[in-house]
Amino acid sequence: MKYHYMSFALVITSILMIACGEADKRATKTSENIKVFVGVRIIDGTGKSSIEDGILIIRAGRISQVGMQSNIEIPEGAEIIDLKSMTLMPGIINTHGHVGNTLGLESGHYSEENILDHLNLYARYGVTTVVSLGGDGKEAAILRDQQDTTTLDRARIYIAGAVVTGDSPEEAINVVNDNVALGVDIIKIRVDDNLGTTEKMSEEIYQSVIAKAHELGLPLASHLYYLEDAKSLLQAGSDLIAHSVRDQLVDSALIALFKAKNVCYCPTLTREVSTFVYEDTPEFFDDPFFLREADPQVIEQLKDPERQQRVKESQSAQTYKLALETAKQNLKILADAGIQIAFGTDSGPPARFQGYFEHLEMELMAEAGLNPMQIIVSATGDAANCMGFKDLGTLEVGKWADFIVLKKNPLDDIKNSRSIESVWIAGNRISR
């Protein structure tokens, strides 16, 4: 009889062990955190035609499969998200922003809290990565070093540190060395006389800075305004032209330099808009997509009649208004010539509204003559390529699952980039 009790106990134990094993398997499958997005149009950021009735599978924050739903098997136990009639595209990459220094309409508020506020704001607008081109401190470097994780729930940041200045090559190189100690991703210089009101960095100094940056293995971005400076900076080895040429139309010599040096061009059209648009009340002050994040106090300050009159009377503002038209023409010429366009806005300083200005930039690029696919690729795959981001920018296997789900198709109208249903970073849905 004792033997039978023991046999019964062994049977029960075996059943329990099998059941526990199955539970462990199910737990393992669940712990893999597999998400499957089905029935969706996929724009992958490479410039290829969109995938209709597509499927995107995420494991541990990265893309494991992407393609037509009919060709891919859904993993057992995966969370399935049905996106029928929607469009999925990579998250926007802004190769020229500024993060952490602005509060309301004031500069000088740099802090970790403010950096995080700005990165969360960018993310809610579908900007999943931003290159902060100047004014960055150790707080941003720390956050940058923490973002290679499956739990990320805000925009990624890359930094330039202090914009390099100096009255001699030695002084400027000291700033480069300080930036290297901070751990920057890129070096930035300014070669601009601010419409003749300040002195430009000399060729001797910027040639020394470019050479030092390259010696240290870092790319260099150049802020500029004039065509001739663009040519000189490309000849000196600048790796990114960080604003439009705005004094005159670009020529074949500049195009040849871009191609020979394989350098990207970042237009920042909204930078020009921000200099003059507040001479009146902008149309976008009535846009719900803008108002969902805008501070009513800031809006009222910008609508102040005295402030608006000062902008109307500002010679620089009116010059930049004209320069915008030149910038748009140059963008079209360079894009038609096959120059890679790195999407960027210069958002972040006061009244250059982070997140919203990225969508406004897309609208301006369309006005310049670029088609929706060109604009999307500029803001995703090309932006990543221009900055050397290997794991970002396109919806391809192995890359981070940073993307936007849209209710409307942006290939029909780039303004449909504003029809955001959800934003995902490292496979995590961002709270909006």
Rosetta blueprint (number, residue, H / E / L):
1 M L
2 K H
3 Y H
4 H H
5 Y H
6 M H
7 S H
8 F H
9 A H
10 L H
11 V H
12 I H
13 T H
14 S H
15 I H
16 L H
17 M H
18 I H
19 A H
20 C H
21 G H
22 E H
23 A H
24 D H
25 K H
26 R H
27 A H
28 T H
29 K H
30 T H
31 S H
32 E L
33 N L
34 I L
35 K E
36 V E
37 F E
38 V E
39 G E
40 V E
41 R E
42 I E
43 I L
44 D L
45 G L
46 T L
47 G L
48 K L
49 S L
50 S L
51 I E
52 E E
53 D E
54 G E
55 I E
56 L E
57 I E
58 I E
59 R E
60 A L
61 G L
62 R E
63 I E
64 S E
65 Q E
66 V E
67 G E
68 M E
69 Q H
70 S H
71 N H
72 I L
73 E L
74 I L
75 P L
76 E L
77 G L
78 A L
79 E E
80 I E
81 I E
82 D E
83 L L
84 K L
85 S L
86 M L
87 T E
88 L E
89 M E
90 P E
91 G L
92 I E
93 I E
94 N E
95 T E
96 H E
97 G E
98 H L
99 V L
100 G L
101 N L
102 T L
103 L E
104 G L
105 L L
106 E E
107 S L
108 G L
109 H L
110 Y L
111 S L
112 E H
113 E H
114 N H
115 I H
116 L H
117 D H
118 H H
119 L H
120 N H
121 L H
122 Y H
123 A H
124 R H
125 Y L
126 G L
127 V E
128 T E
129 T E
130 V E
131 V E
132 S E
133 L L
134 G L
135 G L
136 D L
137 G L
138 K H
139 E H
140 A H
141 A H
142 I H
143 L H
144 R H
145 D H
146 Q L
147 Q L
148 D L
149 T L
150 T L
151 T L
152 L L
153 D L
154 R L
155 A L
156 R E
157 I E
158 Y E
159 I E
160 A L
161 G L
162 A L
163 V L
164 V E
165 T L
166 G L
167 D L
168 S L
169 P H
170 E H
171 E H
172 A H
173 I H
174 N H
175 V H
176 V H
177 N H
178 D H
179 N H
180 V H
181 A H
182 L H
183 G L
184 V L
185 D L
186 I L
187 I E
188 K E
189 I E
190 R E
191 V E
192 D L
193 D L
194 N L
195 L L
196 G L
197 T L
198 T L
199 E L
200 K L
201 M L
202 S L
203 E H
204 E H
205 I H
206 Y H
207 Q H
208 S H
209 V H
210 I H
211 A H
212 K H
213 A H
214 H H
215 E H
216 L L
217 G L
218 L L
219 P L
220 L E
221 A E
222 S E
223 H E
224 L E
225 Y L
226 Y L
227 L H
228 E H
229 D H
230 A H
231 K H
232 S H
233 L H
234 L H
235 Q H
236 A H
237 G L
238 S L
239 D L
240 L E
241 I E
242 A L
243 H L
244 S L
245 V L
246 R L
247 D L
248 Q L
249 L L
250 V L
251 D L
252 S H
253 A H
254 L H
255 I H
256 A H
257 L H
258 F H
259 K H
260 A H
261 K H
262 N L
263 V L
264 C E
265 Y E
266 C L
267 P L
268 T L
269 L H
270 T H
271 R H
272 E H
273 V H
274 S H
275 T H
276 F H
277 V H
278 Y H
279 E H
280 D L
281 T L
282 P L
283 E H
284 F H
285 F H
286 D H
287 D L
288 P H
289 F H
290 F H
291 L H
292 R L
293 E L
294 A L
295 D L
296 P H
297 Q H
298 V H
299 I H
300 E H
301 Q H
302 L H
303 K L
304 D L
305 P H
306 E H
307 R H
308 Q H
309 Q H
310 R H
311 V H
312 K H
313 E L
314 S L
315 Q H
316 S H
317 A H
318 Q H
319 T H
320 Y H
321 K H
322 L H
323 A H
324 L H
325 E H
326 T H
327 A H
328 K H
329 Q H
330 N H
331 L H
332 K H
333 I H
334 L H
335 A H
336 D H
337 A L
338 G L
339 I L
340 Q L
341 I E
342 A L
343 F L
344 G L
345 T L
346 D L
347 S E
348 G L
349 P L
350 P L
351 A L
352 R L
353 F L
354 Q L
355 G L
356 Y H
357 F H
358 E H
359 H H
360 L H
361 E H
362 M H
363 E H
364 L H
365 M H
366 A H
367 E H
368 A L
369 G L
370 L L
371 N L
372 P H
373 M H
374 Q H
375 I H
376 I H
377 V H
378 S H
379 A H
380 T L
381 G H
382 D H
383 A H
384 A H
385 N H
386 C H
387 M H
388 G L
389 F L
390 K L
391 D L
392 L L
393 G L
394 T L
395 L L
396 E L
397 V L
398 G L
399 K L
400 W E
401 A L
402 D L
403 F E
404 I E
405 V E
406 L E
407 K L
408 K L
409 N L
410 P L
411 L L
412 D L
413 D L
414 I H
415 K H
416 N H
417 S H
418 R H
419 S L
420 I E
421 E E
422 S E
423 V E
424 W E
425 I E
426 A L
427 G L
428 N E
429 R E
430 I L
431 S L
432 R L
